[in-house]
Amino acid sequence: MDKRLLDILVCPLCKSQLQFDAGKGELICKADRLAYPIRDDVPVMLVDEARTLSSDELA
């Protein structure tokens, strides 16, 4: 994930900063407990495509 792209991307729902999870290939929004997938090096910034994070994943 390009660092410059990560610096400008925000959660489409709450506009908070996202964290990159390289292991899972996702962008994480802790505020909304959502993980946005990255497919073919392109972040899919659609709330309908995001998965809900469990409490364990947030810790």
A tleap script that builds the chain and sets N, CA, C and O, in Angstrom:
source leaprc.protein.ff14SB
mol = sequence {
  NMET ASP LYS ARG LEU LEU ASP ILE LEU VAL
  CYS PRO LEU CYS LYS SER GLN LEU GLN PHE
  ASP ALA GLY LYS GLY GLU LEU ILE CYS LYS
  ALA ASP ARG LEU ALA TYR PRO ILE ARG ASP
  ASP VAL PRO VAL MET LEU VAL ASP GLU ALA
  ARG THR LEU SER SER ASP GLU LEU CALA
}
set mol.1.N position { 0.855 -1.176 0.000 }
set mol.1.CA position { 0.000 0.000 0.000 }
set mol.1.C position { 0.898 1.237 0.000 }
set mol.1.O position { 1.807 1.361 0.821 }
set mol.2.N position { 0.633 2.128 -0.916 }
set mol.2.CA position { 1.403 3.359 -1.050 }
set mol.2.C position { 1.149 4.262 0.159 }
set mol.2.O position { 0.001 4.571 0.481 }
set mol.3.N position { 2.216 4.678 0.818 }
set mol.3.CA position { 2.109 5.511 2.030 }
set mol.3.C position { 1.376 6.819 1.748 }
set mol.3.O position { 0.615 7.292 2.592 }
set mol.4.N position { 1.593 7.407 0.581 }
set mol.4.CA position { 0.919 8.670 0.243 }
set mol.4.C position { -0.591 8.461 0.126 }
set mol.4.O position { -1.369 9.319 0.542 }
set mol.5.N position { -1.003 7.336 -0.434 }
set mol.5.CA position { -2.426 7.034 -0.555 }
set mol.5.C position { -3.031 6.795 0.822 }
set mol.5.O position { -4.126 7.274 1.116 }
set mol.6.N position { -2.329 6.066 1.652 }
set mol.6.CA position { -2.813 5.790 3.003 }
set mol.6.C position { -2.976 7.072 3.813 }
set mol.6.O position { -3.872 7.166 4.651 }
set mol.7.N position { -2.124 8.050 3.570 }
set mol.7.CA position { -2.209 9.323 4.296 }
set mol.7.C position { -3.464 10.117 3.954 }
set mol.7.O position { -3.945 10.886 4.785 }
set mol.8.N position { -4.002 9.948 2.753 }
set mol.8.CA position { -5.170 10.748 2.358 }
set mol.8.C position { -6.491 9.996 2.461 }
set mol.8.O position { -7.554 10.616 2.472 }
set mol.9.N position { -6.437 8.670 2.536 }
set mol.9.CA position { -7.683 7.902 2.643 }
set mol.9.C position { -8.262 8.010 4.047 }
set mol.9.O position { -7.532 7.948 5.036 }
set mol.10.N position { -9.575 8.172 4.127 }
set mol.10.CA position { -10.290 8.186 5.400 }
set mol.10.C position { -11.505 7.275 5.282 }
set mol.10.O position { -11.913 6.909 4.180 }
set mol.11.N position { -12.069 6.921 6.405 }
set mol.11.CA position { -13.272 6.099 6.419 }
set mol.11.C position { -14.410 6.867 5.740 }
set mol.11.O position { -14.669 8.018 6.092 }
set mol.12.N position { -15.089 6.247 4.775 }
set mol.12.CA position { -16.184 6.942 4.104 }
set mol.12.C position { -17.396 7.182 5.005 }
set mol.12.O position { -18.248 8.014 4.692 }
set mol.13.N position { -17.475 6.465 6.109 }
set mol.13.CA position { -18.607 6.600 7.014 }
set mol.13.C position { -18.401 7.722 8.030 }
set mol.13.O position { -19.274 8.572 8.202 }
set mol.14.N position { -17.251 7.726 8.703 }
set mol.14.CA position { -17.036 8.703 9.785 }
set mol.14.C position { -15.895 9.682 9.514 }
set mol.14.O position { -15.692 10.623 10.281 }
set mol.15.N position { -15.152 9.466 8.433 }
set mol.15.CA position { -14.040 10.340 8.022 }
set mol.15.C position { -12.820 10.273 8.945 }
set mol.15.O position { -11.995 11.187 8.941 }
set mol.16.N position { -12.698 9.209 9.730 }
set mol.16.CA position { -11.526 9.064 10.593 }
set mol.16.C position { -10.389 8.375 9.831 }
set mol.16.O position { -10.604 7.775 8.778 }
set mol.17.N position { -9.166 8.476 10.390 }
set mol.17.CA position { -7.989 7.858 9.798 }
set mol.17.C position { -8.141 6.343 9.776 }
set mol.17.O position { -8.811 5.761 10.630 }
set mol.18.N position { -7.514 5.714 8.791 }
set mol.18.CA position { -7.540 4.264 8.645 }
set mol.18.C position { -6.158 3.699 8.943 }
set mol.18.O position { -5.140 4.362 8.742 }
set mol.19.N position { -6.144 2.466 9.424 }
set mol.19.CA position { -4.889 1.766 9.674 }
set mol.19.C position { -4.779 0.628 8.665 }
set mol.19.O position { -5.757 -0.060 8.376 }
set mol.20.N position { -3.580 0.444 8.139 }
set mol.20.CA position { -3.326 -0.596 7.149 }
set mol.20.C position { -2.931 -1.886 7.839 }
set mol.20.O position { -1.979 -1.911 8.619 }
set mol.21.N position { -3.662 -2.964 7.555 }
set mol.21.CA position { -3.331 -4.304 8.056 }
set mol.21.C position { -2.785 -5.085 6.869 }
set mol.21.O position { -3.546 -5.632 6.071 }
set mol.22.N position { -1.464 -5.134 6.759 }
set mol.22.CA position { -0.816 -5.784 5.621 }
set mol.22.C position { -1.094 -7.287 5.590 }
set mol.22.O position { -1.238 -7.867 4.514 }
set mol.23.N position { -1.169 -7.910 6.748 }
set mol.23.CA position { -1.399 -9.349 6.828 }
set mol.23.C position { -2.718 -9.782 6.235 }
set mol.23.O position { -2.806 -10.831 5.597 }
set mol.24.N position { -3.742 -8.981 6.442 }
set mol.24.CA position { -5.076 -9.316 5.942 }
set mol.24.C position { -5.429 -8.538 4.681 }
set mol.24.O position { -6.439 -8.827 4.039 }
set mol.25.N position { -4.621 -7.568 4.324 }
set mol.25.CA position { -4.901 -6.766 3.132 }
set mol.25.C position { -6.159 -5.941 3.303 }
set mol.25.O position { -7.039 -5.940 2.442 }
set mol.26.N position { -6.237 -5.234 4.430 }
set mol.26.CA position { -7.429 -4.438 4.741 }
set mol.26.C position { -7.031 -3.087 5.315 }
set mol.26.O position { -5.930 -2.909 5.836 }
set mol.27.N position { -7.953 -2.145 5.206 }
set mol.27.CA position { -7.835 -0.860 5.872 }
set mol.27.C position { -8.840 -0.864 7.013 }
set mol.27.O position { -10.023 -1.132 6.805 }
set mol.28.N position { -8.369 -0.567 8.213 }
set mol.28.CA position { -9.170 -0.707 9.430 }
set mol.28.C position { -9.639 0.652 9.941 }
set mol.28.O position { -8.851 1.590 10.063 }
set mol.29.N position { -10.941 0.743 10.240 }
set mol.29.CA position { -11.508 1.901 10.920 }
set mol.29.C position { -11.936 1.424 12.303 }
set mol.29.O position { -12.933 0.717 12.453 }
set mol.30.N position { -11.164 1.825 13.307 }
set mol.30.CA position { -11.481 1.400 14.675 }
set mol.30.C position { -12.737 2.089 15.199 }
set mol.30.O position { -13.466 1.508 16.004 }
set mol.31.N position { -12.998 3.304 14.759 }
set mol.31.CA position { -14.167 4.048 15.243 }
set mol.31.C position { -15.471 3.351 14.869 }
set mol.31.O position { -16.396 3.283 15.679 }
set mol.32.N position { -15.546 2.839 13.656 }
set mol.32.CA position { -16.767 2.172 13.185 }
set mol.32.C position { -16.676 0.646 13.231 }
set mol.32.O position { -17.640 -0.048 12.908 }
set mol.33.N position { -15.512 0.129 13.635 }
set mol.33.CA position { -15.288 -1.318 13.714 }
set mol.33.C position { -15.486 -1.980 12.359 }
set mol.33.O position { -16.151 -3.010 12.249 }
set mol.34.N position { -14.898 -1.373 11.324 }
set mol.34.CA position { -15.019 -1.891 9.967 }
set mol.34.C position { -13.644 -2.133 9.356 }
set mol.34.O position { -12.677 -1.436 9.664 }
set mol.35.N position { -13.581 -3.140 8.480 }
set mol.35.CA position { -12.364 -3.443 7.726 }
set mol.35.C position { -12.706 -3.393 6.245 }
set mol.35.O position { -13.529 -4.166 5.755 }
set mol.36.N position { -12.056 -2.467 5.540 }
set mol.36.CA position { -12.284 -2.311 4.104 }
set mol.36.C position { -11.257 -3.143 3.345 }
set mol.36.O position { -10.060 -3.025 3.607 }
set mol.37.N position { -11.697 -3.981 2.411 }
set mol.37.CA position { -10.762 -4.856 1.694 }
set mol.37.C position { -9.923 -4.090 0.675 }
set mol.37.O position { -10.306 -3.020 0.201 }
set mol.38.N position { -8.775 -4.667 0.357 }
set mol.38.CA position { -7.934 -4.165 -0.725 }
set mol.38.C position { -7.858 -5.279 -1.752 }
set mol.38.O position { -7.362 -6.368 -1.463 }
set mol.39.N position { -8.347 -5.007 -2.943 }
set mol.39.CA position { -8.377 -6.012 -4.012 }
set mol.39.C position { -7.539 -5.531 -5.189 }
set mol.39.O position { -7.759 -4.436 -5.707 }
set mol.40.N position { -6.595 -6.337 -5.601 }
set mol.40.CA position { -5.698 -5.984 -6.709 }
set mol.40.C position { -5.039 -4.628 -6.479 }
set mol.40.O position { -4.944 -3.811 -7.395 }
set mol.41.N position { -4.585 -4.397 -5.249 }
set mol.41.CA position { -3.922 -3.153 -4.833 }
set mol.41.C position { -4.819 -1.927 -4.878 }
set mol.41.O position { -4.320 -0.801 -4.882 }
set mol.42.N position { -6.135 -2.121 -4.913 }
set mol.42.CA position { -7.089 -1.011 -4.927 }
set mol.42.C position { -7.981 -1.116 -3.689 }
set mol.42.O position { -8.677 -2.117 -3.523 }
set mol.43.N position { -7.974 -0.106 -2.821 }
set mol.43.CA position { -8.857 -0.129 -1.647 }
set mol.43.C position { -10.318 -0.006 -2.074 }
set mol.43.O position { -10.677 0.873 -2.858 }
set mol.44.N position { -11.143 -0.892 -1.552 }
set mol.44.CA position { -12.582 -0.857 -1.838 }
set mol.44.C position { -13.240 -0.101 -0.693 }
set mol.44.O position { -13.503 -0.670 0.367 }
set mol.45.N position { -13.504 1.182 -0.911 }
set mol.45.CA position { -13.977 2.069 0.147 }
set mol.45.C position { -15.503 2.181 0.149 }
set mol.45.O position { -16.052 3.282 0.195 }
set mol.46.N position { -16.170 1.051 0.101 }
set mol.46.CA position { -17.629 0.990 0.139 }
set mol.46.C position { -18.051 0.347 1.451 }
set mol.46.O position { -17.575 -0.734 1.798 }
set mol.47.N position { -18.934 1.003 2.174 }
set mol.47.CA position { -19.396 0.486 3.467 }
set mol.47.C position { -20.041 -0.891 3.293 }
set mol.47.O position { -19.901 -1.761 4.153 }
set mol.48.N position { -20.744 -1.084 2.180 }
set mol.48.CA position { -21.400 -2.379 1.930 }
set mol.48.C position { -20.396 -3.512 1.720 }
set mol.48.O position { -20.736 -4.677 1.925 }
set mol.49.N position { -19.180 -3.195 1.320 }
set mol.49.CA position { -18.140 -4.202 1.087 }
set mol.49.C position { -17.291 -4.461 2.324 }
set mol.49.O position { -16.567 -5.456 2.373 }
set mol.50.N position { -17.365 -3.594 3.315 }
set mol.50.CA position { -16.555 -3.721 4.529 }
set mol.50.C position { -17.116 -4.823 5.432 }
set mol.50.O position { -18.315 -5.101 5.440 }
set mol.51.N position { -16.219 -5.429 6.180 }
set mol.51.CA position { -16.668 -6.440 7.148 }
set mol.51.C position { -16.564 -5.838 8.551 }
set mol.51.O position { -15.737 -4.964 8.812 }
set mol.52.N position { -17.414 -6.323 9.434 }
set mol.52.CA position { -17.428 -5.843 10.822 }
set mol.52.C position { -16.335 -6.553 11.608 }
set mol.52.O position { -16.171 -7.769 11.504 }
set mol.53.N position { -15.597 -5.793 12.386 }
set mol.53.CA position { -14.533 -6.344 13.204 }
set mol.53.C position { -15.067 -6.860 14.535 }
set mol.53.O position { -15.979 -6.271 15.116 }
set mol.54.N position { -14.502 -7.949 15.010 }
set mol.54.CA position { -14.874 -8.482 16.315 }
set mol.54.C position { -14.116 -7.726 17.404 }
set mol.54.O position { -13.166 -6.997 17.117 }
set mol.55.N position { -14.530 -7.899 18.624 }
set mol.55.CA position { -13.857 -7.261 19.761 }
set mol.55.C position { -12.407 -7.714 19.863 }
set mol.55.O position { -11.532 -6.917 20.202 }
set mol.56.N position { -12.143 -8.985 19.574 }
set mol.56.CA position { -10.788 -9.526 19.639 }
set mol.56.C position { -9.887 -8.854 18.611 }
set mol.56.O position { -8.716 -8.597 18.889 }
set mol.57.N position { -10.419 -8.570 17.430 }
set mol.57.CA position { -9.617 -7.956 16.380 }
set mol.57.C position { -9.257 -6.511 16.704 }
set mol.57.O position { -8.229 -6.012 16.244 }
set mol.58.N position { -10.079 -5.843 17.480 }
set mol.58.CA position { -9.813 -4.449 17.842 }
set mol.58.C position { -8.761 -4.325 18.938 }
set mol.58.O position { -8.115 -3.285 19.067 }
set mol.59.N position { -8.588 -5.382 19.725 }
set mol.59.CA position { -7.636 -5.324 20.853 }
set mol.59.C position { -6.202 -5.334 20.401 }
set mol.59.O position { -5.293 -5.290 21.230 }
savepdb mol mol.pdb
quit
